[in-house]
Amino acid sequence: MIKSLSTFITKFFTIFVIAVAVLAILIPGPGTALATTKIGTLSAVSLLLMVVLFGMGITLTPSDFKRVARNPLQIILGTIAHYIIMPLIAFLLVHLFGLTGAAAVGVILVGSAPSGTSSNVMSFLSGGDVALDVSIGLLSTLLAPIMIPTLLKLLAGKWVHVPFTSMFFSAFQIVVIPIVLGVLVHMVFKEHVQKVIDIMPFLSQVAILVIILAVLSANSKTVLAVSTLILVPVIILHNLLGYLLGYGFSKLIKMKTPQQKAITFEVGMQDSALASTLAISFFEPASAIAAVMFSVWHNISGSVLASVWKNHTDNTPH
Protein backbone atom coordinates (compact mmCIF):
# COMPACT_ATOMS: atom_id res chain seq x y z
CA MET A 1 0.00 0.00 0.00
CA ILE A 2 2.84 2.38 0.91
CA LYS A 3 4.63 1.57 -2.37
CA SER A 4 1.44 2.36 -4.30
CA LEU A 5 1.03 5.60 -2.35
CA SER A 6 4.66 6.51 -3.09
CA THR A 7 4.11 5.87 -6.80
CA PHE A 8 1.01 8.06 -6.71
CA ILE A 9 2.86 10.91 -4.96
CA THR A 10 5.77 10.62 -7.43
CA LYS A 11 3.39 10.82 -10.38
CA PHE A 12 1.68 13.95 -9.07
CA PHE A 13 4.56 15.39 -7.00
CA THR A 14 4.42 18.77 -8.72
CA ILE A 15 0.74 19.13 -7.80
CA PHE A 16 1.51 18.17 -4.19
CA VAL A 17 4.30 20.77 -4.04
CA ILE A 18 1.98 23.52 -5.33
CA ALA A 19 -0.78 22.46 -2.90
CA VAL A 20 1.62 22.55 0.05
CA ALA A 21 2.90 25.98 -1.06
CA VAL A 22 -0.65 27.37 -1.16
CA LEU A 23 -1.43 25.82 2.25
CA ALA A 24 1.73 27.37 3.74
CA ILE A 25 0.70 30.84 2.56
CA LEU A 26 -2.97 30.56 3.59
CA ILE A 27 -2.44 28.74 6.94
CA PRO A 28 1.15 29.44 8.02
CA GLY A 29 0.78 28.63 11.73
CA PRO A 30 1.68 24.91 11.86
CA GLY A 31 4.52 25.23 9.37
CA THR A 32 6.01 28.25 11.18
CA ALA A 33 5.94 26.35 14.48
CA LEU A 34 7.76 23.45 12.83
CA ALA A 35 10.37 25.77 11.27
CA THR A 36 11.28 27.14 14.71
CA THR A 37 11.26 23.78 16.52
CA LYS A 38 14.58 22.33 17.66
CA ILE A 39 15.31 18.79 18.78
CA GLY A 40 18.59 18.90 20.65
CA THR A 41 21.01 21.00 18.62
CA LEU A 42 19.27 20.28 15.32
CA SER A 43 16.20 21.96 13.87
CA ALA A 44 13.20 19.83 12.93
CA VAL A 45 13.79 20.82 9.29
CA SER A 46 17.38 19.54 9.47
CA LEU A 47 16.20 16.23 10.89
CA LEU A 48 13.64 15.84 8.10
CA LEU A 49 16.36 16.42 5.52
CA MET A 50 18.53 13.82 7.26
CA VAL A 51 15.68 11.32 6.81
CA VAL A 52 15.70 12.05 3.06
CA LEU A 53 19.46 11.55 2.82
CA PHE A 54 19.38 8.42 4.98
CA GLY A 55 16.84 7.14 2.46
CA MET A 56 19.37 7.80 -0.31
CA GLY A 57 22.11 6.03 1.64
CA ILE A 58 20.08 2.94 2.49
CA THR A 59 19.50 2.21 -1.20
CA LEU A 60 23.26 2.20 -1.87
CA THR A 61 25.65 -0.75 -1.66
CA PRO A 62 29.44 -1.04 -2.03
CA SER A 63 28.84 -2.18 -5.63
CA ASP A 64 27.38 1.27 -6.41
CA PHE A 65 30.65 2.87 -5.35
CA LYS A 66 32.62 0.28 -7.34
CA ARG A 67 30.58 1.22 -10.42
CA VAL A 68 31.50 4.85 -9.87
CA ALA A 69 35.17 3.90 -9.50
CA ARG A 70 35.13 1.81 -12.71
CA ASN A 71 33.74 4.58 -14.92
CA PRO A 72 34.47 7.85 -13.10
CA LEU A 73 35.05 10.26 -15.99
CA GLN A 74 31.42 11.02 -16.91
CA ILE A 75 30.48 11.27 -13.22
CA ILE A 76 33.38 13.63 -12.43
CA LEU A 77 32.71 15.78 -15.51
CA GLY A 78 28.99 15.98 -14.68
CA THR A 79 29.72 17.00 -11.08
CA ILE A 80 32.26 19.63 -12.17
CA ALA A 81 29.76 21.00 -14.71
CA HIS A 82 27.13 21.24 -11.98
CA TYR A 83 29.36 23.11 -9.55
CA ILE A 84 30.62 25.53 -12.22
CA ILE A 85 27.46 26.22 -14.23
CA MET A 86 24.82 26.69 -11.51
CA PRO A 87 26.81 28.92 -9.10
CA LEU A 88 28.01 31.16 -11.96
CA ILE A 89 24.49 31.51 -13.41
CA ALA A 90 23.23 32.44 -9.92
CA PHE A 91 26.02 35.01 -9.48
CA LEU A 92 25.37 36.60 -12.89
CA LEU A 93 21.59 36.74 -12.37
CA VAL A 94 22.00 38.34 -8.94
CA HIS A 95 24.01 41.16 -10.54
CA LEU A 96 21.81 41.38 -13.65
CA PHE A 97 18.65 41.85 -11.54
CA GLY A 98 20.38 44.02 -8.93
CA LEU A 99 19.64 41.72 -6.00
CA THR A 100 21.28 42.39 -2.63
CA GLY A 101 21.16 41.11 0.94
CA ALA A 102 19.05 38.07 1.80
CA ALA A 103 17.66 37.73 -1.73
CA ALA A 104 21.15 37.62 -3.28
CA VAL A 105 22.43 35.20 -0.64
CA GLY A 106 19.40 32.93 -1.16
CA VAL A 107 19.86 32.71 -4.94
CA ILE A 108 23.60 32.03 -4.66
CA LEU A 109 22.95 29.45 -1.93
CA VAL A 110 20.56 27.61 -4.26
CA GLY A 111 23.15 27.83 -7.03
CA SER A 112 25.82 26.39 -4.73
CA ALA A 113 23.71 23.40 -3.64
CA PRO A 114 24.29 19.85 -4.92
CA SER A 115 22.04 18.14 -7.46
CA GLY A 116 18.44 17.64 -6.35
CA THR A 117 16.95 14.21 -5.66
CA SER A 118 14.05 15.03 -7.99
CA SER A 119 16.48 14.86 -10.92
CA ASN A 120 16.66 11.07 -10.51
CA VAL A 121 12.91 10.81 -11.04
CA MET A 122 12.96 13.17 -14.03
CA SER A 123 15.87 11.31 -15.62
CA PHE A 124 14.00 8.02 -15.21
CA LEU A 125 10.78 9.43 -16.69
CA SER A 126 12.63 10.91 -19.68
CA GLY A 127 14.55 7.73 -20.54
CA GLY A 128 17.85 9.09 -19.24
CA ASP A 129 20.80 7.19 -17.76
CA VAL A 130 19.56 6.88 -14.18
CA ALA A 131 22.76 5.18 -12.93
CA LEU A 132 24.81 8.17 -14.14
CA ASP A 133 22.25 10.56 -12.67
CA VAL A 134 22.31 8.90 -9.24
CA SER A 135 26.13 8.74 -9.25
CA ILE A 136 26.51 12.46 -10.02
CA GLY A 137 23.87 13.28 -7.41
CA LEU A 138 25.71 11.20 -4.80
CA LEU A 139 29.13 12.71 -5.56
CA SER A 140 27.84 16.29 -5.64
CA THR A 141 25.99 15.69 -2.35
CA LEU A 142 29.06 14.22 -0.62
CA LEU A 143 31.08 17.25 -1.78
CA ALA A 144 28.41 19.70 -0.53
CA PRO A 145 29.96 20.35 2.93
CA ILE A 146 33.06 21.74 1.17
CA MET A 147 31.52 23.27 -1.95
CA ILE A 148 28.60 25.19 -0.39
CA PRO A 149 30.58 27.30 2.13
CA THR A 150 33.45 27.77 -0.36
CA LEU A 151 31.17 29.02 -3.16
CA LEU A 152 29.16 31.19 -0.77
CA LYS A 153 32.30 32.82 0.59
CA LEU A 154 33.54 33.52 -2.96
CA LEU A 155 30.26 34.67 -4.51
CA ALA A 156 28.17 36.08 -1.63
CA GLY A 157 30.82 37.17 0.88
CA LYS A 158 30.18 40.88 0.25
CA TRP A 159 26.55 40.60 1.43
CA VAL A 160 26.89 38.29 4.39
CA HIS A 161 29.46 36.76 6.72
CA VAL A 162 29.82 33.08 5.81
CA PRO A 163 30.74 30.98 8.88
CA PHE A 164 32.81 28.52 6.83
CA THR A 165 33.78 26.10 9.62
CA SER A 166 30.38 25.85 11.31
CA MET A 167 28.61 25.60 7.94
CA PHE A 168 31.00 22.82 6.87
CA PHE A 169 30.35 20.78 10.03
CA SER A 170 26.61 21.42 9.88
CA ALA A 171 26.43 20.32 6.23
CA PHE A 172 28.62 17.32 7.03
CA GLN A 173 26.31 16.35 9.90
CA ILE A 174 23.13 16.85 7.86
CA VAL A 175 24.39 15.34 4.56
CA VAL A 176 27.28 12.91 4.88
CA ILE A 177 26.49 11.19 8.18
CA PRO A 178 22.93 10.07 7.20
CA ILE A 179 24.18 8.76 3.82
CA VAL A 180 27.04 6.81 5.45
CA LEU A 181 24.66 5.44 8.10
CA GLY A 182 22.26 4.35 5.37
CA VAL A 183 25.04 2.50 3.52
CA LEU A 184 26.17 0.81 6.75
CA VAL A 185 22.62 -0.29 7.59
CA HIS A 186 22.29 -1.79 4.11
CA MET A 187 25.62 -3.62 4.48
CA VAL A 188 24.82 -5.01 7.94
CA PHE A 189 21.21 -6.06 7.39
CA LYS A 190 21.45 -6.83 3.65
CA GLU A 191 18.29 -8.56 2.41
CA HIS A 192 16.40 -7.74 5.62
CA VAL A 193 16.59 -4.05 4.78
CA GLN A 194 14.49 -4.36 1.61
CA LYS A 195 11.21 -3.62 3.41
CA VAL A 196 12.70 -0.40 4.75
CA ILE A 197 14.00 0.51 1.28
CA ASP A 198 10.48 0.04 -0.11
CA ILE A 199 9.02 2.68 2.21
CA MET A 200 11.93 5.19 2.08
CA PRO A 201 10.79 6.91 -1.15
CA PHE A 202 7.43 7.60 0.52
CA LEU A 203 9.07 8.91 3.70
CA SER A 204 11.48 11.05 1.65
CA GLN A 205 8.68 12.57 -0.42
CA VAL A 206 6.63 13.39 2.68
CA ALA A 207 9.72 14.87 4.39
CA ILE A 208 10.46 17.15 1.40
CA LEU A 209 6.84 18.35 1.34
CA VAL A 210 6.95 19.09 5.07
CA ILE A 211 10.26 21.00 4.65
CA ILE A 212 8.64 23.14 1.93
CA LEU A 213 5.65 23.73 4.22
CA ALA A 214 7.88 24.79 7.12
CA VAL A 215 10.17 27.14 5.18
CA LEU A 216 7.41 28.76 3.15
CA SER A 217 5.18 29.19 6.22
CA ALA A 218 8.01 30.94 8.06
CA ASN A 219 8.23 33.40 5.15
CA SER A 220 4.51 33.61 4.32
CA LYS A 221 4.33 37.36 5.05
CA THR A 222 7.16 38.26 2.70
CA VAL A 223 6.91 35.64 -0.06
CA LEU A 224 4.19 37.55 -1.95
CA ALA A 225 5.70 40.99 -1.37
CA VAL A 226 6.56 43.02 -4.47
CA SER A 227 10.24 42.98 -3.45
CA THR A 228 10.16 39.18 -3.37
CA LEU A 229 8.39 38.67 -6.70
CA ILE A 230 11.57 39.77 -8.52
CA LEU A 231 12.91 36.34 -7.53
CA VAL A 232 10.39 34.59 -9.81
CA PRO A 233 12.13 35.40 -13.14
CA VAL A 234 15.53 34.87 -11.49
CA ILE A 235 14.59 31.35 -10.36
CA ILE A 236 13.02 30.43 -13.70
CA LEU A 237 16.05 31.66 -15.67
CA HIS A 238 18.47 29.97 -13.26
CA ASN A 239 16.79 26.60 -13.77
CA LEU A 240 16.23 26.86 -17.55
CA LEU A 241 19.75 28.14 -18.25
CA GLY A 242 21.03 25.25 -16.12
CA TYR A 243 19.18 22.79 -18.35
CA LEU A 244 20.40 24.53 -21.51
CA LEU A 245 24.07 24.73 -20.51
CA GLY A 246 24.04 21.24 -19.00
CA TYR A 247 22.65 19.87 -22.26
CA GLY A 248 25.14 21.91 -24.28
CA PHE A 249 28.02 20.60 -22.15
CA SER A 250 26.91 16.97 -22.62
CA LYS A 251 26.68 17.53 -26.40
CA LEU A 252 30.11 19.17 -26.43
CA ILE A 253 31.77 16.12 -24.87
CA LYS A 254 29.80 13.85 -27.24
CA MET A 255 27.69 11.88 -24.74
CA LYS A 256 24.90 9.63 -25.99
CA THR A 257 21.26 10.70 -25.64
CA PRO A 258 20.47 8.97 -22.29
CA GLN A 259 23.60 10.48 -20.74
CA GLN A 260 22.72 13.90 -22.17
CA LYS A 261 19.36 13.73 -20.40
CA ALA A 262 20.97 12.71 -17.11
CA ILE A 263 23.51 15.55 -17.25
CA THR A 264 20.83 18.08 -18.18
CA PHE A 265 18.71 17.23 -15.12
CA GLU A 266 21.72 16.88 -12.81
CA VAL A 267 23.02 20.32 -13.74
CA GLY A 268 19.67 22.14 -13.82
CA MET A 269 17.98 20.76 -10.69
CA GLN A 270 19.24 21.76 -7.23
CA ASP A 271 18.83 20.28 -3.76
CA SER A 272 16.59 23.15 -2.69
CA ALA A 273 15.67 21.36 0.57
CA LEU A 274 19.31 21.47 1.69
CA ALA A 275 19.64 25.09 0.55
CA SER A 276 16.55 26.16 2.51
CA THR A 277 17.67 24.23 5.60
CA LEU A 278 21.09 25.92 5.62
CA ALA A 279 19.50 29.30 4.91
CA ILE A 280 17.28 29.01 7.99
CA SER A 281 20.18 27.76 10.12
CA PHE A 282 22.80 30.39 9.20
CA PHE A 283 21.16 33.44 7.58
CA GLU A 284 17.97 35.50 7.60
CA PRO A 285 14.74 33.47 7.09
CA ALA A 286 14.13 35.50 3.91
CA SER A 287 17.22 33.92 2.32
CA ALA A 288 15.30 30.62 2.24
CA ILE A 289 12.57 32.00 -0.07
CA ALA A 290 14.62 31.47 -3.24
CA ALA A 291 15.14 27.81 -2.36
CA VAL A 292 11.42 27.20 -1.82
CA MET A 293 10.53 28.96 -5.08
CA PHE A 294 13.13 26.85 -6.86
CA SER A 295 11.67 23.68 -5.35
CA VAL A 296 8.22 24.50 -6.72
CA TRP A 297 9.47 25.64 -10.13
CA HIS A 298 12.01 22.91 -10.92
CA ASN A 299 9.44 20.20 -10.28
CA ILE A 300 7.15 21.89 -12.81
CA SER A 301 9.86 22.45 -15.44
CA GLY A 302 11.42 19.02 -14.85
CA SER A 303 8.08 17.28 -15.33
CA VAL A 304 7.44 19.16 -18.58
CA LEU A 305 10.94 18.46 -19.94
CA ALA A 306 10.72 14.76 -18.98
CA SER A 307 7.37 14.48 -20.79
CA VAL A 308 8.77 16.12 -23.93
CA TRP A 309 11.85 13.91 -23.87
CA LYS A 310 10.35 10.53 -22.94
CA ASN A 311 9.79 9.44 -26.55
CA HIS A 312 13.18 10.60 -27.80
CA THR A 313 15.60 7.93 -26.54
CA ASP A 314 17.64 6.50 -29.37
CA ASN A 315 20.54 5.06 -27.42
CA THR A 316 20.64 2.71 -24.46
CA PRO A 317 22.64 3.67 -21.37
CA HIS A 318 26.04 2.07 -21.03
Summary of the structure (lengths in Angstrom):
residues: 318
radius of gyration: 18.3
end to end distance: 33.5
largest distance: 53.9
contacts: 1185
relative contact order: 0.20
helix: 81%
strand: 2%
